[in-house]
Amino acid sequence: MTNIALTVKLPLLMITNKFQIYTEGDDLYQDMLACISRAKKSILLESYIFEPDETGKSFIDALLERASAGVEVRIHLDAFGSLNLSMSKELDRIKKSNINLKWYNPWCWYRPLKFNRRNHRKLLVVDESIAWLGGFNIHDENSLSEFGKERWLDTHARIDGPLAAYTQKLFEQLWDKSPIPYREIGHELESIIVSNVSWRQRRQFRQILINQIKTATKQIWLCTPYYMPDRFLQIQIINAARRGVDVRLLLPYKTDRPVARWVARAAYYSLINSGVRIFEYSPRFLHSKIMLIDKQWTTIGSTNIDYRSFFINLEINLMSSDISLIESLSNIYINNLSVSEEISADSLVQNKLISAIYIWLGKIFRKIL
């Protein structure tokens, strides 16, 4: 866990936000549960995966206690990602309490395609003053004490300050399906929270990332568990490498979706031939989502570098140009890189038939995985 002081620059006003970065689930969950136990007014929780396992039960216990004490508790879960909870006895405990639970896009037989759009955001807001966001879901797979050495590797950020209050507005926007005032993001903002619920937010969200890649001159370091970009984004990454930018992709060797790894590998040939360096992290499943550009900009959140995150799923990210945060995430990236294997062109499958199958899988599955 790293403590970092960040600053949001607003016209005529200087407001400080305090950040903490987590890479261990047990540390993160302990901090979340401690703050939940001290909540006085409200607890707002969103998660893609919320399992009824030991980790999930510890959160349910803490939320039930606060709800019984009169604290407003609202939980917004994805109907697909948290399917196991919806079929467990733990759901009965929640229903009998004062907790307000809402499911995002539950299955509907007359609108089956709606089920495909998922709330992939991971967000917790306590008393409008503390917020957490990143890649951690609520399940045992991220816990050393519950899952062991094979636990998932992830990254999450805690925010204390005005930006936390803004995340509450983003929670309310999705909960109430209400519009949130649109604001152009200017250079006066050093750190921002960006979501993609509305069409305008979705366009802004993607455009920021594309612009950062297109204007990079020195470095583009990307870390994602699922690499299945659309064609335009793939071209921008390749173009950056061809103009001499140090482009690196840190991807998992182990995965929870074998087909996703095949799809990612379908893009390896053109990437490596263009100068992109690809590394696969092998100790355990890499679930972190970190982007670092020119040592001047970074983002951490729920967004994968895939078609679903950019065009289908709901996501939320912290974006910042704060040097201390960039250095901290760069150190995490380098540490993970040190235990990863670089993929060379010679190590790729040379069989043309298998290569063609990978490419075909990439085109078929990148929109649905």
ROPA-374110 format. One record per residue (C-alpha): x, y, z; residue number from 1. Coordinates in Angstrom, 1 decimal, m for minus. Layout:
BEGIN
[atom [X; Y; Z]; NUM]
...
END
This chain:
BEGIN
[atom [0.0; 0.0; 0.0]; 1]
[atom [1.4; 3.4; m1.0]; 2]
[atom [0.2; 6.8; 0.4]; 3]
[atom [0.1; 9.5; m2.2]; 4]
[atom [m1.0; 13.1; m1.9]; 5]
[atom [m2.7; 14.4; m5.1]; 6]
[atom [m4.1; 17.8; m5.9]; 7]
[atom [m7.1; 18.7; m8.0]; 8]
[atom [m6.5; 22.1; m9.6]; 9]
[atom [m9.7; 24.2; m9.9]; 10]
[atom [m9.9; 27.8; m11.0]; 11]
[atom [m9.0; 30.2; m8.1]; 12]
[atom [m9.0; 27.3; m5.6]; 13]
[atom [m6.6; 24.6; m4.5]; 14]
[atom [m8.2; 21.4; m3.1]; 15]
[atom [m6.1; 18.4; m1.9]; 16]
[atom [m7.2; 14.8; m2.3]; 17]
[atom [m5.4; 12.0; m0.5]; 18]
[atom [m4.8; 8.8; m2.4]; 19]
[atom [m3.8; 5.3; m1.3]; 20]
[atom [m2.9; 2.6; m3.8]; 21]
[atom [m3.6; m1.1; m3.0]; 22]
[atom [m2.2; m4.2; m4.7]; 23]
[atom [m3.2; m6.8; m2.0]; 24]
[atom [m6.9; m7.7; m1.6]; 25]
[atom [m6.6; m8.4; 2.2]; 26]
[atom [m5.3; m4.9; 2.8]; 27]
[atom [m7.9; m3.3; 0.7]; 28]
[atom [m10.8; m5.3; 2.1]; 29]
[atom [m9.6; m4.6; 5.7]; 30]
[atom [m9.6; m0.8; 5.0]; 31]
[atom [m13.0; m0.9; 3.3]; 32]
[atom [m14.6; m2.8; 6.1]; 33]
[atom [m13.0; m0.6; 8.8]; 34]
[atom [m14.5; 2.5; 7.1]; 35]
[atom [m17.8; 0.9; 6.6]; 36]
[atom [m18.0; 0.1; 10.3]; 37]
[atom [m17.5; 3.8; 11.0]; 38]
[atom [m20.0; 5.1; 8.5]; 39]
[atom [m22.4; 7.7; 9.9]; 40]
[atom [m24.6; 8.7; 6.9]; 41]
[atom [m24.3; 6.5; 3.8]; 42]
[atom [m22.6; 3.6; 2.1]; 43]
[atom [m22.9; 3.2; m1.6]; 44]
[atom [m21.4; 0.0; m3.2]; 45]
[atom [m21.1; m1.1; m6.8]; 46]
[atom [m19.4; m4.3; m7.9]; 47]
[atom [m19.3; m6.4; m11.0]; 48]
[atom [m18.6; m9.6; m9.0]; 49]
[atom [m19.9; m9.9; m5.4]; 50]
[atom [m19.6; m13.6; m4.3]; 51]
[atom [m21.4; m15.2; m1.4]; 52]
[atom [m18.0; m16.5; m0.2]; 53]
[atom [m16.1; m15.7; 3.0]; 54]
[atom [m15.0; m12.3; 1.6]; 55]
[atom [m18.5; m11.5; 0.4]; 56]
[atom [m20.0; m12.6; 3.8]; 57]
[atom [m17.7; m10.3; 5.7]; 58]
[atom [m19.0; m7.3; 3.6]; 59]
[atom [m22.6; m8.4; 4.0]; 60]
[atom [m22.1; m8.6; 7.8]; 61]
[atom [m20.6; m5.1; 8.0]; 62]
[atom [m23.3; m3.6; 5.7]; 63]
[atom [m26.1; m5.3; 7.7]; 64]
[atom [m24.7; m3.9; 10.9]; 65]
[atom [m24.6; m0.3; 9.6]; 66]
[atom [m28.0; m0.6; 8.0]; 67]
[atom [m29.5; m1.7; 11.3]; 68]
[atom [m27.9; 1.3; 12.9]; 69]
[atom [m29.8; 3.7; 10.6]; 70]
[atom [m27.1; 4.3; 8.0]; 71]
[atom [m28.3; 4.5; 4.4]; 72]
[atom [m26.9; 1.4; 2.6]; 73]
[atom [m27.4; 0.9; m1.2]; 74]
[atom [m25.8; m1.8; m3.2]; 75]
[atom [m25.8; m1.9; m7.0]; 76]
[atom [m24.6; m5.2; m8.5]; 77]
[atom [m24.3; m6.6; m12.0]; 78]
[atom [m26.9; m9.3; m12.6]; 79]
[atom [m24.5; m11.4; m14.6]; 80]
[atom [m21.2; m10.9; m12.7]; 81]
[atom [m22.9; m11.5; m9.3]; 82]
[atom [m25.2; m14.3; m10.4]; 83]
[atom [m24.0; m16.6; m7.6]; 84]
[atom [m25.1; m14.1; m4.9]; 85]
[atom [m28.6; m13.9; m6.5]; 86]
[atom [m29.0; m17.7; m6.0]; 87]
[atom [m27.5; m17.9; m2.5]; 88]
[atom [m28.9; m17.8; 1.0]; 89]
[atom [m26.9; m14.6; 1.6]; 90]
[atom [m29.4; m12.8; m0.6]; 91]
[atom [m32.2; m13.6; 1.9]; 92]
[atom [m30.2; m11.9; 4.7]; 93]
[atom [m30.0; m8.8; 2.5]; 94]
[atom [m33.7; m8.8; 1.6]; 95]
[atom [m34.7; m9.0; 5.2]; 96]
[atom [m32.6; m6.0; 6.1]; 97]
[atom [m32.8; m2.2; 5.5]; 98]
[atom [m30.3; m2.5; 2.7]; 99]
[atom [m31.5; m1.3; m0.7]; 100]
[atom [m30.3; m3.7; m3.3]; 101]
[atom [m30.6; m3.1; m7.1]; 102]
[atom [m29.5; m5.4; m9.9]; 103]
[atom [m28.1; m3.9; m13.1]; 104]
[atom [m29.7; m5.4; m16.3]; 105]
[atom [m31.2; m8.6; m14.9]; 106]
[atom [m32.3; m11.2; m17.4]; 107]
[atom [m35.4; m10.4; m19.3]; 108]
[atom [m36.8; m12.9; m21.8]; 109]
[atom [m38.3; m10.3; m24.1]; 110]
[atom [m35.1; m8.1; m24.1]; 111]
[atom [m32.3; m10.8; m24.0]; 112]
[atom [m29.6; m8.6; m25.6]; 113]
[atom [m29.9; m6.1; m22.8]; 114]
[atom [m28.3; m8.7; m20.5]; 115]
[atom [m25.1; m8.3; m22.6]; 116]
[atom [m24.4; m4.8; m21.3]; 117]
[atom [m22.9; m5.1; m17.9]; 118]
[atom [m22.0; m2.8; m15.0]; 119]
[atom [m18.3; m3.6; m14.8]; 120]
[atom [m17.6; m0.7; m12.3]; 121]
[atom [m16.0; m1.3; m8.9]; 122]
[atom [m16.9; 1.5; m6.5]; 123]
[atom [m17.5; 2.1; m2.8]; 124]
[atom [m18.4; 5.5; m1.4]; 125]
[atom [m18.6; 6.1; 2.4]; 126]
[atom [m20.2; 9.2; 3.9]; 127]
[atom [m19.6; 11.2; 0.6]; 128]
[atom [m15.9; 11.7; 1.7]; 129]
[atom [m14.1; 8.4; 1.0]; 130]
[atom [m14.2; 6.4; m2.2]; 131]
[atom [m12.5; 3.3; m3.6]; 132]
[atom [m12.2; 2.3; m7.3]; 133]
[atom [m10.1; 0.1; m9.4]; 134]
[atom [m10.0; m3.6; m10.5]; 135]
[atom [m10.8; m5.5; m7.3]; 136]
[atom [m14.1; m7.3; m7.2]; 137]
[atom [m15.5; m8.6; m3.9]; 138]
[atom [m14.5; m12.3; m3.8]; 139]
[atom [m12.0; m14.7; m2.3]; 140]
[atom [m9.9; m14.8; m5.5]; 141]
[atom [m8.3; m11.6; m4.4]; 142]
[atom [m7.5; m12.7; m0.8]; 143]
[atom [m4.2; m14.3; 0.3]; 144]
[atom [m5.9; m15.5; 3.5]; 145]
[atom [m8.8; m17.2; 1.7]; 146]
[atom [m7.3; m18.1; m1.8]; 147]
[atom [m3.7; m18.5; m1.0]; 148]
[atom [m0.6; m17.7; m3.1]; 149]
[atom [m2.6; m18.1; m6.4]; 150]
[atom [m4.7; m15.1; m5.5]; 151]
[atom [m5.4; m12.6; m8.3]; 152]
[atom [m3.0; m9.6; m8.7]; 153]
[atom [m4.9; m6.3; m8.9]; 154]
[atom [m4.7; m2.6; m8.3]; 155]
[atom [m7.2; m0.3; m6.5]; 156]
[atom [m7.2; 3.4; m5.3]; 157]
[atom [m8.7; 5.0; m2.2]; 158]
[atom [m9.7; 8.6; m2.6]; 159]
[atom [m10.2; 10.9; 0.4]; 160]
[atom [m11.5; 14.4; m0.5]; 161]
[atom [m13.6; 16.3; m3.0]; 162]
[atom [m13.2; 13.7; m5.8]; 163]
[atom [m14.9; 11.1; m3.5]; 164]
[atom [m17.9; 13.3; m3.4]; 165]
[atom [m18.0; 13.4; m7.2]; 166]
[atom [m18.0; 9.6; m7.3]; 167]
[atom [m21.2; 9.7; m5.2]; 168]
[atom [m22.8; 11.7; m8.1]; 169]
[atom [m21.7; 9.1; m10.5]; 170]
[atom [m23.3; 6.4; m8.4]; 171]
[atom [m26.5; 8.4; m8.2]; 172]
[atom [m26.5; 8.9; m12.0]; 173]
[atom [m26.6; 5.2; m12.6]; 174]
[atom [m28.9; 4.3; m9.6]; 175]
[atom [m31.6; 6.8; m10.6]; 176]
[atom [m30.9; 6.7; m14.3]; 177]
[atom [m30.7; 10.5; m14.1]; 178]
[atom [m28.5; 12.8; m16.2]; 179]
[atom [m25.4; 14.3; m14.6]; 180]
[atom [m24.2; 17.7; m15.7]; 181]
[atom [m21.7; 17.3; m18.6]; 182]
[atom [m18.5; 19.1; m18.3]; 183]
[atom [m15.6; 19.4; m20.7]; 184]
[atom [m12.4; 18.3; m19.1]; 185]
[atom [m9.8; 21.1; m19.3]; 186]
[atom [m6.1; 21.3; m18.5]; 187]
[atom [m6.8; 23.0; m15.2]; 188]
[atom [m7.9; 19.6; m13.8]; 189]
[atom [m4.9; 17.5; m12.7]; 190]
[atom [m7.0; 14.5; m11.4]; 191]
[atom [m10.5; 13.5; m12.6]; 192]
[atom [m13.0; 10.7; m12.3]; 193]
[atom [m14.4; 9.6; m15.6]; 194]
[atom [m17.3; 7.2; m16.2]; 195]
[atom [m19.2; 6.2; m19.3]; 196]
[atom [m22.9; 5.8; m18.5]; 197]
[atom [m24.3; 8.3; m20.9]; 198]
[atom [m23.4; 8.5; m24.6]; 199]
[atom [m21.5; 11.7; m24.1]; 200]
[atom [m19.5; 10.3; m21.2]; 201]
[atom [m18.7; 7.2; m23.3]; 202]
[atom [m17.4; 9.3; m26.2]; 203]
[atom [m15.4; 11.5; m23.8]; 204]
[atom [m14.0; 8.5; m21.9]; 205]
[atom [m12.7; 6.8; m25.0]; 206]
[atom [m11.4; 10.0; m26.7]; 207]
[atom [m9.2; 10.9; m23.7]; 208]
[atom [m7.5; 7.5; m24.0]; 209]
[atom [m7.1; 7.7; m27.8]; 210]
[atom [m5.7; 11.3; m27.6]; 211]
[atom [m3.1; 10.2; m25.0]; 212]
[atom [m1.9; 7.4; m27.2]; 213]
[atom [m1.9; 9.5; m30.4]; 214]
[atom [0.2; 12.3; m28.8]; 215]
[atom [2.6; 10.1; m26.9]; 216]
[atom [6.2; 10.7; m27.7]; 217]
[atom [8.3; 8.6; m25.3]; 218]
[atom [6.4; 5.9; m23.5]; 219]
[atom [3.1; 3.9; m23.5]; 220]
[atom [2.9; 1.3; m20.8]; 221]
[atom [m0.3; m0.7; m20.7]; 222]
[atom [m1.4; m3.4; m18.3]; 223]
[atom [m4.7; m5.3; m18.8]; 224]
[atom [m6.0; m8.8; m18.1]; 225]
[atom [m7.9; m8.8; m21.4]; 226]
[atom [m6.4; m7.3; m24.6]; 227]
[atom [m9.0; m7.3; m27.3]; 228]
[atom [m9.0; m3.8; m28.8]; 229]
[atom [m11.1; m2.5; m31.6]; 230]
[atom [m9.3; m2.0; m34.9]; 231]
[atom [m8.9; 1.8; m34.5]; 232]
[atom [m7.2; 1.5; m31.1]; 233]
[atom [m5.0; m1.3; m32.3]; 234]
[atom [m3.8; 0.9; m35.2]; 235]
[atom [m3.0; 3.8; m32.8]; 236]
[atom [m0.9; 1.5; m30.6]; 237]
[atom [1.0; 0.2; m33.7]; 238]
[atom [1.5; 3.7; m35.1]; 239]
[atom [2.9; 4.8; m31.8]; 240]
[atom [5.5; 2.0; m31.8]; 241]
[atom [6.4; 2.7; m35.4]; 242]
[atom [7.2; 6.3; m34.6]; 243]
[atom [9.6; 5.2; m31.9]; 244]
[atom [7.5; 5.3; m28.7]; 245]
[atom [8.4; 2.7; m26.1]; 246]
[atom [5.2; 0.7; m26.2]; 247]
[atom [4.8; m2.2; m23.7]; 248]
[atom [1.9; m4.5; m23.1]; 249]
[atom [1.8; m6.4; m19.8]; 250]
[atom [m0.7; m9.2; m20.0]; 251]
[atom [m1.4; m12.3; m18.0]; 252]
[atom [0.0; m15.8; m18.9]; 253]
[atom [m2.6; m17.4; m16.6]; 254]
[atom [m6.2; m16.4; m17.2]; 255]
[atom [m9.7; m17.1; m16.1]; 256]
[atom [m10.8; m17.1; m19.8]; 257]
[atom [m8.7; m19.3; m22.0]; 258]
[atom [m10.4; m18.0; m25.2]; 259]
[atom [m9.5; m14.4; m24.2]; 260]
[atom [m5.8; m15.4; m24.2]; 261]
[atom [m6.2; m16.9; m27.6]; 262]
[atom [m7.9; m13.7; m28.8]; 263]
[atom [m5.1; m11.6; m27.4]; 264]
[atom [m2.4; m13.7; m29.0]; 265]
[atom [m4.1; m13.2; m32.4]; 266]
[atom [m2.9; m9.6; m32.2]; 267]
[atom [0.7; m10.5; m31.1]; 268]
[atom [2.1; m10.9; m34.6]; 269]
[atom [1.3; m7.4; m36.0]; 270]
[atom [2.2; m5.8; m32.6]; 271]
[atom [5.7; m7.3; m32.2]; 272]
[atom [6.5; m6.8; m35.9]; 273]
[atom [5.7; m3.1; m35.4]; 274]
[atom [8.0; m2.7; m32.4]; 275]
[atom [5.6; m3.3; m29.5]; 276]
[atom [7.1; m5.2; m26.6]; 277]
[atom [4.8; m7.8; m25.1]; 278]
[atom [5.3; m9.3; m21.6]; 279]
[atom [3.2; m12.1; m20.0]; 280]
[atom [3.0; m12.2; m16.2]; 281]
[atom [3.1; m15.8; m15.0]; 282]
[atom [3.1; m16.0; m11.1]; 283]
[atom [m0.7; m15.7; m10.9]; 284]
[atom [m3.6; m14.2; m12.8]; 285]
[atom [m2.9; m10.5; m13.6]; 286]
[atom [m6.2; m8.5; m13.3]; 287]
[atom [m4.7; m5.0; m13.0]; 288]
[atom [m5.7; m2.2; m15.3]; 289]
[atom [m3.0; 0.5; m15.5]; 290]
[atom [m2.1; 2.8; m18.3]; 291]
[atom [1.0; 5.1; m18.2]; 292]
[atom [1.9; 7.6; m20.9]; 293]
[atom [5.1; 9.7; m21.2]; 294]
[atom [5.6; 9.7; m17.4]; 295]
[atom [3.0; 12.5; m17.5]; 296]
[atom [m0.4; 10.8; m17.4]; 297]
[atom [m1.9; 7.7; m15.9]; 298]
[atom [m5.3; 6.0; m15.4]; 299]
[atom [m6.4; 3.3; m13.0]; 300]
[atom [m9.8; 1.8; m12.8]; 301]
[atom [m12.1; m0.9; m14.1]; 302]
[atom [m11.4; m0.4; m17.8]; 303]
[atom [m9.8; m3.2; m19.8]; 304]
[atom [m8.3; m2.7; m23.2]; 305]
[atom [m11.0; m4.5; m25.0]; 306]
[atom [m14.1; m3.9; m27.0]; 307]
[atom [m16.5; m4.5; m24.2]; 308]
[atom [m15.0; m1.8; m21.9]; 309]
[atom [m15.0; 0.8; m24.7]; 310]
[atom [m18.4; 0.2; m26.3]; 311]
[atom [m20.6; m2.1; m24.1]; 312]
[atom [m19.8; m2.2; m20.4]; 313]
[atom [m20.1; 0.5; m17.8]; 314]
[atom [m16.7; 1.5; m16.4]; 315]
[atom [m15.2; 4.1; m14.0]; 316]
[atom [m11.6; 5.4; m13.9]; 317]
[atom [m9.3; 7.8; m12.1]; 318]
[atom [m7.2; 9.8; m14.6]; 319]
[atom [m4.3; 11.9; m13.4]; 320]
[atom [m1.2; 13.8; m14.4]; 321]
[atom [0.2; 13.9; m10.8]; 322]
[atom [3.8; 12.9; m10.9]; 323]
[atom [3.8; 11.1; m7.5]; 324]
[atom [0.9; 8.9; m8.6]; 325]
[atom [2.6; 8.2; m11.9]; 326]
[atom [5.9; 7.2; m10.2]; 327]
[atom [4.0; 4.9; m7.8]; 328]
[atom [2.1; 3.1; m10.5]; 329]
[atom [5.3; 3.0; m12.7]; 330]
[atom [7.1; 1.2; m9.8]; 331]
[atom [4.2; m1.3; m9.6]; 332]
[atom [4.4; m1.9; m13.3]; 333]
[atom [8.2; m2.4; m13.3]; 334]
[atom [8.0; m4.8; m10.4]; 335]
[atom [5.4; m6.9; m12.3]; 336]
[atom [7.5; m6.7; m15.4]; 337]
[atom [10.5; m8.1; m13.6]; 338]
[atom [8.7; m11.4; m13.1]; 339]
[atom [7.2; m11.6; m16.6]; 340]
[atom [8.5; m13.2; m19.7]; 341]
[atom [8.9; m11.1; m22.9]; 342]
[atom [7.3; m12.7; m25.9]; 343]
[atom [9.5; m12.8; m29.0]; 344]
[atom [8.4; m13.3; m32.6]; 345]
[atom [10.3; m16.6; m32.7]; 346]
[atom [8.3; m18.0; m29.8]; 347]
[atom [4.9; m17.4; m31.5]; 348]
[atom [3.1; m20.2; m33.2]; 349]
[atom [4.5; m20.6; m36.7]; 350]
[atom [1.7; m22.9; m38.0]; 351]
[atom [m0.2; m20.8; m40.4]; 352]
[atom [m3.4; m22.8; m39.8]; 353]
[atom [m3.3; m22.2; m36.0]; 354]
[atom [m2.4; m18.6; m36.6]; 355]
[atom [m5.4; m18.2; m38.8]; 356]
[atom [m7.6; m19.7; m36.2]; 357]
[atom [m6.3; m17.3; m33.5]; 358]
[atom [m7.1; m14.3; m35.9]; 359]
[atom [m10.6; m15.7; m36.6]; 360]
[atom [m11.3; m16.2; m32.9]; 361]
[atom [m10.2; m12.6; m32.3]; 362]
[atom [m12.7; m11.2; m34.8]; 363]
[atom [m15.5; m13.4; m33.5]; 364]
[atom [m15.1; m13.1; m29.7]; 365]
[atom [m13.7; m9.6; m29.1]; 366]
[atom [m17.2; m8.1; m28.9]; 367]
[atom [m18.7; m10.8; m26.6]; 368]
[atom [m16.0; m11.9; m24.1]; 369]
END
